[in-house]
């Protein structure tokens, strides 16, 4: 974010006041040695949830932030699309 009027932007030679990063996440299922499921009762819950996701009985929705609209240095509209 370029804004030389903010307290951070004033101190930066380029007027940069903020940086926003977004990344895609990958999930790895490790139910054997996972710290989150250490006793038999926890393991049953984990495997029951995992089975529900695999069978489609349960769902989990993840979504990216919306596309970002900016103004280019020449004044033109600039759209930064989210990764699809």
C-alpha positions as YAML, in Angstrom:
chain: A
units: angstrom
residues:
- id: 1
  name: UNK
  ca: [0.00, 0.00, 0.00]
- id: 2
  name: UNK
  ca: [1.54, 3.29, -1.08]
- id: 3
  name: UNK
  ca: [0.55, 6.17, 1.18]
- id: 4
  name: UNK
  ca: [3.18, 8.72, 2.11]
- id: 5
  name: UNK
  ca: [0.73, 10.47, 4.47]
- id: 6
  name: UNK
  ca: [0.71, 7.67, 7.08]
- id: 7
  name: UNK
  ca: [3.24, 7.54, 9.89]
- id: 8
  name: UNK
  ca: [4.97, 4.54, 8.29]
- id: 9
  name: UNK
  ca: [4.72, 5.84, 4.72]
- id: 10
  name: UNK
  ca: [6.30, 9.17, 5.73]
- id: 11
  name: UNK
  ca: [9.39, 7.34, 6.97]
- id: 12
  name: UNK
  ca: [9.78, 5.25, 3.77]
- id: 13
  name: UNK
  ca: [11.54, 6.73, 0.74]
- id: 14
  name: UNK
  ca: [9.05, 5.03, -1.60]
- id: 15
  name: UNK
  ca: [6.03, 5.95, 0.54]
- id: 16
  name: UNK
  ca: [5.22, 2.31, 1.31]
- id: 17
  name: UNK
  ca: [2.90, 2.19, 4.32]
- id: 18
  name: UNK
  ca: [1.82, -1.47, 4.30]
- id: 19
  name: UNK
  ca: [2.44, -4.78, 2.53]
- id: 20
  name: UNK
  ca: [-0.28, -7.43, 2.19]
- id: 21
  name: UNK
  ca: [0.65, -11.02, 1.32]
- id: 22
  name: UNK
  ca: [-1.61, -13.97, 0.66]
- id: 23
  name: UNK
  ca: [-0.64, -17.57, 0.12]
- id: 24
  name: UNK
  ca: [-2.33, -20.87, -0.55]
- id: 25
  name: UNK
  ca: [-2.26, -23.46, 2.21]
- id: 26
  name: UNK
  ca: [-1.97, -27.22, 1.93]
- id: 27
  name: UNK
  ca: [-3.19, -29.49, 4.70]
- id: 28
  name: UNK
  ca: [-1.39, -32.70, 5.60]
- id: 29
  name: UNK
  ca: [-3.32, -35.27, 7.63]
- id: 30
  name: UNK
  ca: [-1.11, -36.97, 10.20]
- id: 31
  name: UNK
  ca: [-3.27, -38.74, 12.78]
- id: 32
  name: UNK
  ca: [-0.65, -41.15, 14.09]
- id: 33
  name: UNK
  ca: [1.89, -38.96, 15.86]
- id: 34
  name: UNK
  ca: [-0.07, -35.73, 15.92]
- id: 35
  name: UNK
  ca: [0.07, -33.71, 19.10]
- id: 36
  name: UNK
  ca: [-3.58, -32.73, 18.56]
- id: 37
  name: UNK
  ca: [-4.80, -36.32, 18.92]
- id: 38
  name: UNK
  ca: [-2.81, -38.13, 21.59]
- id: 39
  name: UNK
  ca: [-5.29, -40.44, 23.29]
- id: 40
  name: UNK
  ca: [-7.75, -42.99, 21.82]
- id: 41
  name: UNK
  ca: [-10.82, -40.76, 22.33]
- id: 42
  name: UNK
  ca: [-9.17, -37.88, 20.44]
- id: 43
  name: UNK
  ca: [-8.10, -40.22, 17.64]
- id: 44
  name: UNK
  ca: [-11.69, -41.47, 17.21]
- id: 45
  name: UNK
  ca: [-12.88, -37.88, 16.81]
- id: 46
  name: UNK
  ca: [-10.12, -37.07, 14.31]
- id: 47
  name: UNK
  ca: [-10.72, -40.17, 12.18]
- id: 48
  name: UNK
  ca: [-14.52, -39.72, 12.33]
- id: 49
  name: UNK
  ca: [-14.15, -36.14, 11.06]
- id: 50
  name: UNK
  ca: [-11.68, -37.20, 8.37]
- id: 51
  name: UNK
  ca: [-13.97, -40.02, 7.20]
- id: 52
  name: UNK
  ca: [-16.89, -37.58, 7.03]
- id: 53
  name: UNK
  ca: [-14.83, -35.24, 4.84]
- id: 54
  name: UNK
  ca: [-13.79, -38.09, 2.53]
- id: 55
  name: UNK
  ca: [-17.34, -39.45, 2.21]
- id: 56
  name: UNK
  ca: [-18.83, -35.99, 1.76]
- id: 57
  name: UNK
  ca: [-20.97, -36.22, 4.91]
- id: 58
  name: UNK
  ca: [-19.11, -33.22, 6.32]
- id: 59
  name: UNK
  ca: [-17.84, -30.17, 4.54]
- id: 60
  name: UNK
  ca: [-15.27, -27.52, 5.26]
- id: 61
  name: UNK
  ca: [-15.17, -24.35, 3.18]
- id: 62
  name: UNK
  ca: [-12.00, -22.37, 2.65]
- id: 63
  name: UNK
  ca: [-11.95, -19.31, 0.47]
- id: 64
  name: UNK
  ca: [-9.49, -16.64, -0.53]
- id: 65
  name: UNK
  ca: [-9.87, -12.94, -0.01]
- id: 66
  name: UNK
  ca: [-11.66, -11.05, -2.77]
- id: 67
  name: UNK
  ca: [-9.76, -9.57, -5.72]
- id: 68
  name: UNK
  ca: [-8.07, -6.27, -4.84]
- id: 69
  name: UNK
  ca: [-8.57, -3.11, -6.87]
- id: 70
  name: UNK
  ca: [-5.80, -0.49, -7.01]
- id: 71
  name: UNK
  ca: [-4.90, 2.58, -9.00]
- id: 72
  name: UNK
  ca: [-1.81, 2.15, -11.19]
- id: 73
  name: UNK
  ca: [0.88, 4.87, -11.22]
- id: 74
  name: UNK
  ca: [-0.54, 6.17, -14.52]
- id: 75
  name: UNK
  ca: [-4.01, 6.47, -12.93]
- id: 76
  name: UNK
  ca: [-5.48, 3.44, -14.70]
- id: 77
  name: UNK
  ca: [-7.44, 0.79, -12.79]
- id: 78
  name: UNK
  ca: [-5.37, -2.20, -11.68]
- id: 79
  name: UNK
  ca: [-7.00, -5.43, -10.47]
- id: 80
  name: UNK
  ca: [-4.96, -7.92, -8.47]
- id: 81
  name: UNK
  ca: [-6.88, -11.21, -8.74]
- id: 82
  name: UNK
  ca: [-6.89, -13.78, -5.97]
- id: 83
  name: UNK
  ca: [-5.28, -17.11, -6.87]
- id: 84
  name: UNK
  ca: [-7.88, -19.52, -8.21]
...
